[in-house]
Amino acid sequence: MPTLFELFGIRFYFYSDEHLPIHVHIQNGDGRAKVNVYPTIEVVSNNGIRPKDIKKALVIIETYQDDIIDVWRKYHGE
């Protein structure tokens, strides 16, 4: 399960056998969530992460969206 980066105590990662749409999993000390990255950024599920931390994660994903997509495509051979 490749970790893309860790910022502000939030880990951003995906699994090696992922499926479309392009998405990332995030995790911190409170819980986990899944966020679609492309075609739109949206929270798919949240299991315990506080709203303020979700907001931080969404800003980070928006900032690094192109980089996340590039890594996803390279890793999954697209």
MODELLER restraints for C-alpha pairs under 7 A, 6 or more apart:
rsr = mdl.restraints
at = mdl.atoms
rsr.add(forms.Gaussian(group=physical.xy_distance, feature=features.Distance(at['CA:1:A'], at['CA:13:A']), mean=6.78, stdev=0.5))
rsr.add(forms.Gaussian(group=physical.xy_distance, feature=features.Distance(at['CA:1:A'], at['CA:14:A']), mean=5.79, stdev=0.5))
rsr.add(forms.Gaussian(group=physical.xy_distance, feature=features.Distance(at['CA:1:A'], at['CA:15:A']), mean=4.42, stdev=0.5))
rsr.add(forms.Gaussian(group=physical.xy_distance, feature=features.Distance(at['CA:1:A'], at['CA:16:A']), mean=5.70, stdev=0.5))
rsr.add(forms.Gaussian(group=physical.xy_distance, feature=features.Distance(at['CA:2:A'], at['CA:13:A']), mean=5.67, stdev=0.5))
rsr.add(forms.Gaussian(group=physical.xy_distance, feature=features.Distance(at['CA:2:A'], at['CA:14:A']), mean=5.84, stdev=0.5))
rsr.add(forms.Gaussian(group=physical.xy_distance, feature=features.Distance(at['CA:2:A'], at['CA:15:A']), mean=6.44, stdev=0.5))
rsr.add(forms.Gaussian(group=physical.xy_distance, feature=features.Distance(at['CA:3:A'], at['CA:12:A']), mean=5.94, stdev=0.5))
rsr.add(forms.Gaussian(group=physical.xy_distance, feature=features.Distance(at['CA:3:A'], at['CA:13:A']), mean=4.24, stdev=0.5))
rsr.add(forms.Gaussian(group=physical.xy_distance, feature=features.Distance(at['CA:3:A'], at['CA:14:A']), mean=6.76, stdev=0.5))
rsr.add(forms.Gaussian(group=physical.xy_distance, feature=features.Distance(at['CA:4:A'], at['CA:12:A']), mean=5.52, stdev=0.5))
rsr.add(forms.Gaussian(group=physical.xy_distance, feature=features.Distance(at['CA:4:A'], at['CA:13:A']), mean=5.23, stdev=0.5))
rsr.add(forms.Gaussian(group=physical.xy_distance, feature=features.Distance(at['CA:5:A'], at['CA:11:A']), mean=6.16, stdev=0.5))
rsr.add(forms.Gaussian(group=physical.xy_distance, feature=features.Distance(at['CA:5:A'], at['CA:12:A']), mean=5.55, stdev=0.5))
rsr.add(forms.Gaussian(group=physical.xy_distance, feature=features.Distance(at['CA:6:A'], at['CA:12:A']), mean=6.04, stdev=0.5))
rsr.add(forms.Gaussian(group=physical.xy_distance, feature=features.Distance(at['CA:9:A'], at['CA:28:A']), mean=6.04, stdev=0.5))
rsr.add(forms.Gaussian(group=physical.xy_distance, feature=features.Distance(at['CA:10:A'], at['CA:26:A']), mean=6.45, stdev=0.5))
rsr.add(forms.Gaussian(group=physical.xy_distance, feature=features.Distance(at['CA:10:A'], at['CA:27:A']), mean=5.61, stdev=0.5))
rsr.add(forms.Gaussian(group=physical.xy_distance, feature=features.Distance(at['CA:10:A'], at['CA:28:A']), mean=4.87, stdev=0.5))
rsr.add(forms.Gaussian(group=physical.xy_distance, feature=features.Distance(at['CA:11:A'], at['CA:26:A']), mean=5.38, stdev=0.5))
rsr.add(forms.Gaussian(group=physical.xy_distance, feature=features.Distance(at['CA:11:A'], at['CA:27:A']), mean=5.16, stdev=0.5))
rsr.add(forms.Gaussian(group=physical.xy_distance, feature=features.Distance(at['CA:11:A'], at['CA:28:A']), mean=6.36, stdev=0.5))
rsr.add(forms.Gaussian(group=physical.xy_distance, feature=features.Distance(at['CA:12:A'], at['CA:24:A']), mean=6.37, stdev=0.5))
rsr.add(forms.Gaussian(group=physical.xy_distance, feature=features.Distance(at['CA:12:A'], at['CA:25:A']), mean=5.81, stdev=0.5))
rsr.add(forms.Gaussian(group=physical.xy_distance, feature=features.Distance(at['CA:12:A'], at['CA:26:A']), mean=4.64, stdev=0.5))
rsr.add(forms.Gaussian(group=physical.xy_distance, feature=features.Distance(at['CA:12:A'], at['CA:27:A']), mean=6.84, stdev=0.5))
rsr.add(forms.Gaussian(group=physical.xy_distance, feature=features.Distance(at['CA:13:A'], at['CA:24:A']), mean=5.63, stdev=0.5))
rsr.add(forms.Gaussian(group=physical.xy_distance, feature=features.Distance(at['CA:13:A'], at['CA:25:A']), mean=5.28, stdev=0.5))
rsr.add(forms.Gaussian(group=physical.xy_distance, feature=features.Distance(at['CA:13:A'], at['CA:26:A']), mean=6.35, stdev=0.5))
rsr.add(forms.Gaussian(group=physical.xy_distance, feature=features.Distance(at['CA:14:A'], at['CA:24:A']), mean=5.26, stdev=0.5))
rsr.add(forms.Gaussian(group=physical.xy_distance, feature=features.Distance(at['CA:14:A'], at['CA:25:A']), mean=5.72, stdev=0.5))
rsr.add(forms.Gaussian(group=physical.xy_distance, feature=features.Distance(at['CA:21:A'], at['CA:36:A']), mean=6.69, stdev=0.5))
rsr.add(forms.Gaussian(group=physical.xy_distance, feature=features.Distance(at['CA:21:A'], at['CA:38:A']), mean=6.39, stdev=0.5))
rsr.add(forms.Gaussian(group=physical.xy_distance, feature=features.Distance(at['CA:22:A'], at['CA:36:A']), mean=5.98, stdev=0.5))
rsr.add(forms.Gaussian(group=physical.xy_distance, feature=features.Distance(at['CA:22:A'], at['CA:37:A']), mean=5.56, stdev=0.5))
rsr.add(forms.Gaussian(group=physical.xy_distance, feature=features.Distance(at['CA:22:A'], at['CA:38:A']), mean=5.32, stdev=0.5))
rsr.add(forms.Gaussian(group=physical.xy_distance, feature=features.Distance(at['CA:23:A'], at['CA:34:A']), mean=6.98, stdev=0.5))
rsr.add(forms.Gaussian(group=physical.xy_distance, feature=features.Distance(at['CA:23:A'], at['CA:35:A']), mean=5.46, stdev=0.5))
rsr.add(forms.Gaussian(group=physical.xy_distance, feature=features.Distance(at['CA:23:A'], at['CA:36:A']), mean=4.02, stdev=0.5))
rsr.add(forms.Gaussian(group=physical.xy_distance, feature=features.Distance(at['CA:23:A'], at['CA:37:A']), mean=4.83, stdev=0.5))
rsr.add(forms.Gaussian(group=physical.xy_distance, feature=features.Distance(at['CA:23:A'], at['CA:38:A']), mean=6.91, stdev=0.5))
rsr.add(forms.Gaussian(group=physical.xy_distance, feature=features.Distance(at['CA:24:A'], at['CA:34:A']), mean=5.88, stdev=0.5))
rsr.add(forms.Gaussian(group=physical.xy_distance, feature=features.Distance(at['CA:24:A'], at['CA:35:A']), mean=5.46, stdev=0.5))
rsr.add(forms.Gaussian(group=physical.xy_distance, feature=features.Distance(at['CA:24:A'], at['CA:36:A']), mean=6.46, stdev=0.5))
rsr.add(forms.Gaussian(group=physical.xy_distance, feature=features.Distance(at['CA:24:A'], at['CA:37:A']), mean=6.91, stdev=0.5))
rsr.add(forms.Gaussian(group=physical.xy_distance, feature=features.Distance(at['CA:25:A'], at['CA:33:A']), mean=5.72, stdev=0.5))
rsr.add(forms.Gaussian(group=physical.xy_distance, feature=features.Distance(at['CA:25:A'], at['CA:34:A']), mean=4.46, stdev=0.5))
rsr.add(forms.Gaussian(group=physical.xy_distance, feature=features.Distance(at['CA:25:A'], at['CA:35:A']), mean=6.28, stdev=0.5))
rsr.add(forms.Gaussian(group=physical.xy_distance, feature=features.Distance(at['CA:26:A'], at['CA:32:A']), mean=5.58, stdev=0.5))
rsr.add(forms.Gaussian(group=physical.xy_distance, feature=features.Distance(at['CA:26:A'], at['CA:33:A']), mean=5.27, stdev=0.5))
rsr.add(forms.Gaussian(group=physical.xy_distance, feature=features.Distance(at['CA:26:A'], at['CA:34:A']), mean=6.24, stdev=0.5))
rsr.add(forms.Gaussian(group=physical.xy_distance, feature=features.Distance(at['CA:27:A'], at['CA:33:A']), mean=6.50, stdev=0.5))
rsr.add(forms.Gaussian(group=physical.xy_distance, feature=features.Distance(at['CA:30:A'], at['CA:48:A']), mean=5.56, stdev=0.5))
rsr.add(forms.Gaussian(group=physical.xy_distance, feature=features.Distance(at['CA:30:A'], at['CA:49:A']), mean=5.26, stdev=0.5))
rsr.add(forms.Gaussian(group=physical.xy_distance, feature=features.Distance(at['CA:31:A'], at['CA:47:A']), mean=5.57, stdev=0.5))
rsr.add(forms.Gaussian(group=physical.xy_distance, feature=features.Distance(at['CA:31:A'], at['CA:48:A']), mean=4.45, stdev=0.5))
rsr.add(forms.Gaussian(group=physical.xy_distance, feature=features.Distance(at['CA:31:A'], at['CA:49:A']), mean=4.93, stdev=0.5))
rsr.add(forms.Gaussian(group=physical.xy_distance, feature=features.Distance(at['CA:32:A'], at['CA:46:A']), mean=6.15, stdev=0.5))
rsr.add(forms.Gaussian(group=physical.xy_distance, feature=features.Distance(at['CA:32:A'], at['CA:47:A']), mean=5.26, stdev=0.5))
rsr.add(forms.Gaussian(group=physical.xy_distance, feature=features.Distance(at['CA:32:A'], at['CA:48:A']), mean=6.38, stdev=0.5))
rsr.add(forms.Gaussian(group=physical.xy_distance, feature=features.Distance(at['CA:32:A'], at['CA:49:A']), mean=6.12, stdev=0.5))
rsr.add(forms.Gaussian(group=physical.xy_distance, feature=features.Distance(at['CA:33:A'], at['CA:45:A']), mean=5.36, stdev=0.5))
rsr.add(forms.Gaussian(group=physical.xy_distance, feature=features.Distance(at['CA:33:A'], at['CA:46:A']), mean=4.19, stdev=0.5))
rsr.add(forms.Gaussian(group=physical.xy_distance, feature=features.Distance(at['CA:33:A'], at['CA:47:A']), mean=5.79, stdev=0.5))
rsr.add(forms.Gaussian(group=physical.xy_distance, feature=features.Distance(at['CA:33:A'], at['CA:49:A']), mean=6.98, stdev=0.5))
rsr.add(forms.Gaussian(group=physical.xy_distance, feature=features.Distance(at['CA:34:A'], at['CA:43:A']), mean=6.14, stdev=0.5))
rsr.add(forms.Gaussian(group=physical.xy_distance, feature=features.Distance(at['CA:34:A'], at['CA:44:A']), mean=5.42, stdev=0.5))
rsr.add(forms.Gaussian(group=physical.xy_distance, feature=features.Distance(at['CA:34:A'], at['CA:45:A']), mean=5.24, stdev=0.5))
rsr.add(forms.Gaussian(group=physical.xy_distance, feature=features.Distance(at['CA:34:A'], at['CA:46:A']), mean=6.57, stdev=0.5))
rsr.add(forms.Gaussian(group=physical.xy_distance, feature=features.Distance(at['CA:35:A'], at['CA:41:A']), mean=6.76, stdev=0.5))
rsr.add(forms.Gaussian(group=physical.xy_distance, feature=features.Distance(at['CA:35:A'], at['CA:42:A']), mean=5.53, stdev=0.5))
rsr.add(forms.Gaussian(group=physical.xy_distance, feature=features.Distance(at['CA:35:A'], at['CA:43:A']), mean=4.38, stdev=0.5))
rsr.add(forms.Gaussian(group=physical.xy_distance, feature=features.Distance(at['CA:35:A'], at['CA:44:A']), mean=5.36, stdev=0.5))
rsr.add(forms.Gaussian(group=physical.xy_distance, feature=features.Distance(at['CA:36:A'], at['CA:42:A']), mean=5.22, stdev=0.5))
rsr.add(forms.Gaussian(group=physical.xy_distance, feature=features.Distance(at['CA:36:A'], at['CA:43:A']), mean=6.33, stdev=0.5))
rsr.add(forms.Gaussian(group=physical.xy_distance, feature=features.Distance(at['CA:36:A'], at['CA:44:A']), mean=6.58, stdev=0.5))
rsr.add(forms.Gaussian(group=physical.xy_distance, feature=features.Distance(at['CA:37:A'], at['CA:65:A']), mean=6.59, stdev=0.5))
